[in-house]
Amino acid sequence: MTWLGFWQLDRAEQKQQRAKQIEHRQQQRYSSLSELLRLDSDIRDFPLQVTGRLDQERPLLWDNRIYEGQVGYEVLAVLMTSEGNLLVNLGWTPAPKYRSALPDVELPDGLLTLQGVVTQPQSNPMIRENETLNRQWPRRIQQPDLEKLESMLSVSLLPFALQVSDTSAFGYSNNWKPVVMPAQKHYGYAVQWFGLALACMVIFVVALYKKKKGKVDEA
C-alpha cells in the first residue's frame, strides 16, 4: 500500500509536467506538417494546421466513447496530404438506440484546412480485437491502433494523429481531454493508500500488543 502511495505521487508529478507542457505548447503558433516532421522531441500537444482531402469512402467509428455521460463514437478519417496520410479525429457523435445500427457519417469533400492538436494514439493491450465483423463503412473500431489501421485501410499513416479543434464545423462535439485524470486526483489516491497503510500498521501493532499481553497474563 505504501508503494502504491508513492506510485500515485509519481503519477501526479508526471501529470503536472504534462499540464505545463500543454499550457506552453498551446501558446505557440500553428505548425505545418513539414515543420512537425523535422522535430525529434515529443510532439504531443503541438498546435497543427494541415491541408488535404478526407477519405470520404472509409470513415471510422471509435467505439465506446463517453461524452457528458452518454455513450457514442468518435469519428475518425484519413486526411490525404502532400506530406502523407494523417489520421484525424473529427469529434464525438452519439450512438443510435440499437447496437446493430451505426450513426450516419458524412465527410466534407474538397480541399480542407484543419487546425487542431497533435496526439499520439496509445494501444491498449487489454483490447484484443480492433474491428467488428461488419465490412461496411463507416466501420466500428475499438481503438485507433495506427499499425492495425494501416493494415485495415491498406495505406501508410503518419505516426501521430490530429485532434480537430473546431469539431462543431462537422456537426460533432469535442470530447478530447489531453489529461484524463488530473494531478489532484493522484494526490488524493496517494493519501488514501498511505492512510490504509497506516491503518494496517496500527491494527498490526494493537494485535501484537494484545497477543503479547495475553501471554503475560497467562504466565
Salt bridges, closest charged atoms under 4 A:
GLU35 OE2 - ARG29 NH2 2.88
ASP42 OD2 - ARG44 NH2 3.00
ASP45 OD1 - ARG18 NH2 2.80
ASP55 OD2 - ARG58 NE 2.98
ASP63 OD2 - ARG99 NH2 2.49
GLU74 OE2 - ARG65 NE 2.85
GLU131 OE1 - ARG135 NH1 3.14
GLU131 OE1 - ARG139 NH1 3.45
ASP217 OD2 - LYS213 NZ 3.45
